[in-house]
């Protein structure tokens, strides 16, 4: 998914283009992490759902509204980031 970008539209009508950081699975569901192309450091996590798909995509993005689910997904994403840091060669 290198250099893949998608357009997010929020309920208030605001649109932002984000970089897809990657997809991952936890608890038998698929999730995606995206980040705006700015210096904010923000990362957004969404559940991938076939039922939310659009005309041009196989899957759609669904908000994670359950706090417990969000905590599990955030922890899984953080663990993936830590694994990636461990794999990087030291300078």
C-alpha positions as CSV (number, residue, x, y, z in Angstrom):
1,X,0.0,0.0,0.0
2,X,2.9,2.3,-0.4
3,X,1.9,5.8,-1.3
4,X,-1.8,5.0,-1.4
5,X,-4.0,8.0,-0.6
6,X,-7.7,8.2,0.2
7,X,-10.1,11.0,0.7
8,X,-11.9,11.1,4.1
9,X,-15.1,13.1,4.4
10,X,-16.3,13.9,7.9
11,X,-19.9,14.5,9.1
12,X,-19.4,18.2,9.0
13,X,-18.4,18.1,5.3
14,X,-14.7,18.6,5.9
15,X,-12.5,16.5,3.5
16,X,-8.9,15.6,4.0
17,X,-6.6,13.5,2.0
18,X,-4.8,10.9,4.1
19,X,-1.9,8.4,3.5
20,X,-2.8,4.8,4.1
21,X,-0.2,3.5,6.6
22,X,-1.4,0.0,6.4
23,X,-4.0,-2.6,7.2
24,X,-3.9,-5.1,10.0
25,X,-6.1,-7.7,11.6
26,X,-7.0,-8.1,15.2
27,X,-9.8,-10.1,16.9
28,X,-10.8,-11.5,13.5
29,X,-11.5,-8.2,11.9
30,X,-9.6,-6.0,9.5
31,X,-8.6,-2.4,10.3
32,X,-6.8,0.4,8.5
33,X,-4.5,3.1,9.8
34,X,-4.4,6.4,8.0
35,X,-2.6,9.7,8.6
36,X,-3.0,13.2,7.2
37,X,-0.2,14.4,5.0
38,X,0.9,17.1,7.5
39,X,3.1,17.4,10.5
40,X,0.3,16.8,13.0
41,X,1.3,13.2,13.8
42,X,-2.4,12.3,13.9
43,X,-3.3,8.7,13.0
44,X,-6.9,7.6,12.4
45,X,-8.0,4.0,12.8
46,X,-11.0,2.5,11.0
47,X,-12.6,-0.9,10.7
48,X,-12.8,-2.2,7.1
49,X,-16.3,-3.5,6.4
50,X,-17.6,-5.0,3.3
51,X,-21.1,-3.7,4.1
52,X,-19.8,-0.1,4.0
53,X,-18.1,-0.5,0.6
54,X,-18.5,2.2,-2.1
55,X,-18.8,1.8,-5.8
56,X,-15.1,1.9,-6.5
57,X,-13.8,0.0,-3.4
58,X,-14.3,-3.5,-2.2
59,X,-14.4,-2.4,1.5
60,X,-15.6,0.8,3.2
61,X,-14.3,2.5,6.3
62,X,-16.4,2.3,9.4
63,X,-15.9,4.3,12.6
64,X,-14.9,2.4,15.7
65,X,-17.5,3.6,18.1
66,X,-17.0,1.0,20.9
67,X,-14.4,2.3,23.4
68,X,-13.3,-1.3,24.3
69,X,-12.8,-2.2,20.6
70,X,-10.9,1.1,20.0
71,X,-8.6,0.4,22.9
72,X,-7.8,-3.2,21.6
73,X,-7.3,-1.9,18.0
74,X,-5.1,1.0,19.2
75,X,-3.0,-1.5,21.3
76,X,-2.6,-3.8,18.3
77,X,-1.5,-0.9,16.1
78,X,1.0,0.3,18.7
79,X,2.4,-3.2,18.9
80,X,2.8,-3.3,15.1
81,X,4.7,0.0,15.3
82,X,7.0,-1.3,18.0
83,X,7.6,-4.5,15.9
84,X,8.6,-2.3,13.0
85,X,10.9,-0.2,15.1
86,X,12.6,-3.4,16.3
87,X,13.1,-4.5,12.7
88,X,14.9,-1.3,11.7
89,X,18.7,-1.5,11.6
90,X,20.5,0.5,14.2
91,X,22.8,3.3,13.0
